Amino acid sequence: MTAWTGTTSSNLRPASLPLTPLRLGQWIKTHAPVEQIREIEALAETVIGDRQQAFQWLSEPNAATDDKAPMDLLGDQSGYDRVKNLLLRIEYGVLT
């Protein structure tokens, strides 16, 4: 597994040390918007209906997020709102 270092999710780069749950947890505490991530993960799991598929959706670029992973948009209010609104549109079948 590759470890990632950086100051934001959009400029992550591989590190030489392996990624462990402890290292990931430490990175999240200091770099990531933890509350936004928790809320979006829970909403994605509810909307998609499967935890693993929800994480996959959040981590893969898609056209609705300008070919960025939805998780990469988190960190500011506008990105959070965009991902949340997209998930709610999916939930209610509004795809345009």
C-alpha positions as CSV (number, residue, x, y, z in Angstrom):
1,M,0.0,0.0,0.0
2,T,1.3,3.5,-0.8
3,A,1.5,6.2,1.8
4,W,0.6,9.8,0.9
5,T,2.0,13.0,2.3
6,G,1.0,16.6,1.5
7,T,-0.9,19.5,2.8
8,T,-4.2,19.0,1.0
9,S,-5.8,16.1,-0.7
10,S,-5.3,17.7,-4.1
11,N,-1.5,17.7,-3.8
12,L,-0.9,14.3,-2.3
13,R,2.3,12.5,-3.3
14,P,3.7,9.0,-2.4
15,A,5.9,8.8,0.6
16,S,8.5,6.2,1.4
17,L,6.8,4.9,4.5
18,P,4.0,2.4,4.2
19,L,0.5,3.6,5.1
20,T,-0.8,2.2,8.3
21,P,-4.1,2.9,10.1
22,L,-2.1,4.9,12.7
23,R,-0.3,7.0,10.1
24,L,-3.5,7.5,8.1
25,G,-5.3,8.6,11.3
26,Q,-2.6,11.0,12.2
27,W,-2.6,12.5,8.7
28,I,-6.4,12.9,8.7
29,K,-6.3,14.7,12.1
30,T,-3.8,17.3,10.9
31,H,-4.8,17.7,7.2
32,A,-8.3,16.6,6.4
33,P,-11.7,18.1,7.2
34,V,-12.7,15.2,9.5
35,E,-16.3,16.2,10.1
36,Q,-16.9,16.8,6.4
37,I,-15.4,13.4,5.6
38,R,-17.5,11.6,8.2
39,E,-20.7,13.2,7.0
40,I,-20.0,12.6,3.4
41,E,-19.0,9.0,4.0
42,A,-22.2,8.3,5.9
43,L,-24.3,9.9,3.3
44,A,-22.6,8.1,0.5
45,E,-23.0,4.8,2.2
46,T,-26.7,5.5,2.8
47,V,-27.3,6.6,-0.8
48,I,-25.2,3.9,-2.5
49,G,-26.2,1.2,0.0
50,D,-22.9,-0.5,0.4
51,R,-19.9,0.8,2.4
52,Q,-17.2,-0.5,0.0
53,Q,-18.9,0.8,-3.1
54,A,-19.5,4.2,-1.4
55,F,-15.7,4.5,-0.6
56,Q,-15.0,3.5,-4.2
57,W,-17.3,6.2,-5.5
58,L,-15.8,8.8,-3.2
59,S,-12.3,8.0,-4.3
60,E,-12.7,7.7,-8.1
61,P,-12.9,10.7,-10.4
62,N,-16.1,11.2,-12.3
63,A,-17.6,13.6,-14.8
64,A,-20.0,15.2,-12.2
65,T,-17.0,16.4,-10.2
66,D,-14.9,17.6,-13.2
67,D,-12.9,14.4,-13.3
68,K,-11.8,14.7,-9.7
69,A,-12.5,12.2,-6.9
70,P,-15.4,13.6,-4.8
71,M,-13.2,13.2,-1.7
72,D,-10.7,15.6,-3.2
73,L,-13.3,18.4,-3.2
74,L,-13.7,18.3,0.5
75,G,-11.7,20.8,2.5
76,D,-13.8,23.9,1.9
77,Q,-17.5,24.7,2.1
78,S,-18.1,24.9,-1.6
79,G,-16.5,21.5,-2.3
80,Y,-18.4,19.9,0.6
81,D,-21.7,21.4,-0.6
82,R,-21.0,20.2,-4.2
83,V,-20.4,16.6,-3.1
84,K,-23.3,16.6,-0.7
85,N,-25.7,18.0,-3.3
86,L,-24.5,15.4,-5.9
87,L,-25.2,12.6,-3.5
88,L,-28.6,14.0,-2.7
89,R,-29.4,14.3,-6.4
90,I,-28.4,10.7,-6.9
91,E,-30.6,9.6,-3.9
92,Y,-33.6,11.3,-5.3
93,G,-32.9,10.4,-9.0
94,V,-32.1,14.0,-10.2
95,L,-29.2,13.4,-12.5
96,T,-29.2,16.7,-14.4
